[in-house]
Amino acid sequence: MADMSLDSGLGSTVTCRSAARPAGAPRVLLVIPCFNEEASIGGLLSEIAATGRGYHTLVVDDGSSDATCAVASRSSQVARLAQNLGIGGAVQTGIKYAARQGFDFCVQIDGDGQHDPRAIETLLDAYRRNPANITIGSRFIDHAGFCSTPMRRAGIRLIVLALNGLFSGGRITDPTSGMRLLDRSAIAFFAKAYPADYPEPISLAWAMRAGLTVSEVPVEMRPRETGVSSIDGLKSASYMVRVLGYILLARLVRAPRRRDIQ
């Protein structure tokens, strides 16, 4: 893990500006990985604050070259990575922080504004009704909102078949969703080990192999308004092929086990 500092980019510590949750309510950390998201992160943080839910937020600036850190630090705690680690390293940075600070839940949402912060309570409500170590916000249960491109949807279906066919622990429809809730067990597990490549689907393979449980709840995603996806076009096909290979390896090769983190 590269060095990180919790600062505003100006050498000073940033205080988390979140409203207080009611006494006895679980402590929830929102981990928001960002790479060059200066155009969207400010609006997203405003939306989070507008929910009035008192979430703690940690924006993980993954070596951005723009003003992501400066914009985010106006209203959130920021972990500024010294170099770009990719989505896996950025998310694990937040998970490690959640583990060290004793949060009850860690919720990953993307910094590009595709995830509606109001859906965070949907994930928490689903956990209260049916506790699972990982609760995914799925685009493909109700098929509402933006559901990606046809090529990527076809690839996602192949990943779904692989995960559901090779592992137990839950039925998955949206393994590449970047909106997911982790409970304390999942936080502890992923703080020890988290995939650097293709982290969303591979982390599910690792988790289910280790005996963690997974559930899903329908959420509506929004189209990206700014920036460009890193796996558009021909990269989508390469992404899916590589992910399927990693999933097969996760099934054949010993992965981290749940008892390893206890």
N, C-alpha and C positions, 0 to 999 in steps of 0.2 A: 504494500500500500504506500503510495507516495505521501510525502508530508502534506499536511493540511493545516490551515489556520482559520480560526473562527474570527474573521474580521471584516471590516467594510472595504478593504482594499486600501485603507488609509492608515493602517497600523493600529486601529482602535477596536476594542471588542464591541460586537453588536449585541444589543439586548433584544431578546425575543419579544415582540410587541403583540401578544395575543391576549384576548380577553380571558378572564378567569372562568374556568368551568365550575359548576356547582360542587360543593363539598361532597366528597365521596365518589364523584364521577371518575371514570377511568382516565388516565393520562394518555393522550393520543398525540403522536408525532407524525406530521406530514413530511415525508422526504420527497423533495422535488429536484430531480437531477436536471441540470441545464447545460447546454453547450450553445453559446451564441443565441440566447433567447431574450435579448434586451427589449425586443418589440412586444413580447407577450407576457413576460414574467410580472411586470407591474400590474397589469390588468388582472392576472390570475390571483395575485396576492390580495388585491382589492376585493375580488369575489369571495375569497376565503374569509377575509375579515367580515364581509357583509353577512355571512351565515350566522354570525354571533355565537358560534359554538365553542369558542375558546381553544381552538386547536393550537398546539405548538407547531411552528413551521421551521424547517431547515432546508434552505436552498443549497444544493451542492453544485457549485460552479466548477464544471469539469474542464478547467483550463481555457475558458472562453477568451477570445481576442477582442470582443466588443465590450459594451458597458453592462453586461448582465449583472456582475457583482455590485456595481454602484447602484443600479436600479433596485435590485432585490434588497440591498442592505437598508434601504429607506424604511422597510416595513417588516423585515424578517431577519432571523439569524442566518448567517451565510457561512458555509464551509468552502473556502476557496482552495481548490487543488492546485498544486504547483505545476502540474502537467496534466495533459489529457489522458485519462485512464479508460475512457469508454464507459458505456452505460453500466456495465457490471461493476466496475470499480467505484463509480459515482454512487450507485445505489448501496453498495456494501458500506461505503463511508457513512451514509445515513443510518444504516442498520446497526453498525458498530456504535454509533453515538446513542441510538435508542437503547441498546443493551447496557451501555455504561451508565446512562442516566435513569435506568429503571422504568422506562415507559411500559404501559400495559399493552399498547397497540402501536404498530408502525404502519402507516398507509403510504404507499408509493403512488404519486401522481406525476404526470409529465408536465414539464414547464412550458410546453407549446400551446397550452390552452384547450387541448382536445378533451380534457376531462372536466366535467361540471363538478365543482366542489360540493354542490348540494347532494351529490350521490355518495359522499363519504358517510353520511348518516345511514344511507341505504345499506352500505357494507356493515356498519356497526349493528344495525337492527337485525340483519341476517345472522350475524354472529350470535346475538342474544337469543335468537330463535333456534338456531342450529349451529352450535359452536364447532368450528373447524380451525385447524392451525393456520390455514391460508384461505382467504375468501377473495375470489376474483370478481371484478366487475366485467361482465361479459356483454359483448355487442351482439352475440349470436343466439340469445335466448328469445328475445322479443323482436330482434332484427329492426330496432328503432334507431334513427339517427344515421351517422356515417359509419359504414361497415367495410371500409377499405376498398381496394381495387379488385376486379374479378380475378386477376392473376394471383394476387396475394391471398384472396379468400380460398382459391383452389389449393394453394400450398398449405394454408392453415388447416384445411380439412385433412390433408395427409398427416400433418403433425398430430392432429386430434386422434386419428386412427392409431398412430404409433403409440402415443401416450396411454390411451385407453386400452389398447390391446396388450401392452407390455407391463403395465403397472396397475396396482390397485390403490385405493385410498380416496377415490372420488371420480366422478365422470366430468370430463372437461370439454367445453365447447370453444373456449377462447384462450388458448395457451400463450398467445403473444400479447395479451392485454397488458398495458403498463399501469393499470389501476388495480391494486391488490392490497389487502389488509393482512398483516401478520400478527399473530398473538405472541405471547411471551416465549412459547416453545419454538416457534418459527424464527423469532428474532434471535434467540440464543443459537439456534442451528446455523442460520445464515451469517451470523457474526463471525463464526469460525471458518466457514467455507462458502464461497459464492462464485458461480461461473463468470469468467471474464468475457467469454464469447457467447452470444445468443442467450443472454441470461434469463429472459422470461420463460421460455419453454424448457431450457435445460435445468433451471432451478426447480421446476415442478417435477422433472424426472428424478432429480436428486432427493427431493423432499419425499415423494411417494415411495421411492426405494428405501428410504430410511424409516418409513412408517408414519410420517406425518399425514394428516388428512387435508383434503382440499374440497371446497364447495364453491359454487358460483351464484351470483345474483344478477339479474338483468340491469344494465345501465345504458344510458344513451350517450354515445360519443359525438363530438363535434368535429367537423373538418378542420384541418390545420389552416390557420389564417396567415401565418408568416413562416418563413424558413422553408427548408426542403427536407423531406425524409431521407435518411441515409441508406434506405434499401428499396428505392424506387427502380422501375425499369428492369433491365436484365439482372440487376443485383438481387431482385426478388427470387428468381429461380435459383441462383447460387446460394442464397440464404437458406431456402427451404431444403436443398440437397444437403448442405452442411449440417443443418439442425437435425435432420433425420439420422445422419451418421452419428452425431453426438448422442442422440437419444438411444440408439442401438448400443453404443459404447457404454452409456450409463447403465444399461440393462446387463451387459456382459461383464463389465469391470466393476470392482468394488468401489462404491461411492461412500461418502461420509455417512455414518449411521447415527440415528437419533441418540443412542446412549453415549456416543462419543462426546456430546456436548453437555452431558449431565454430570 
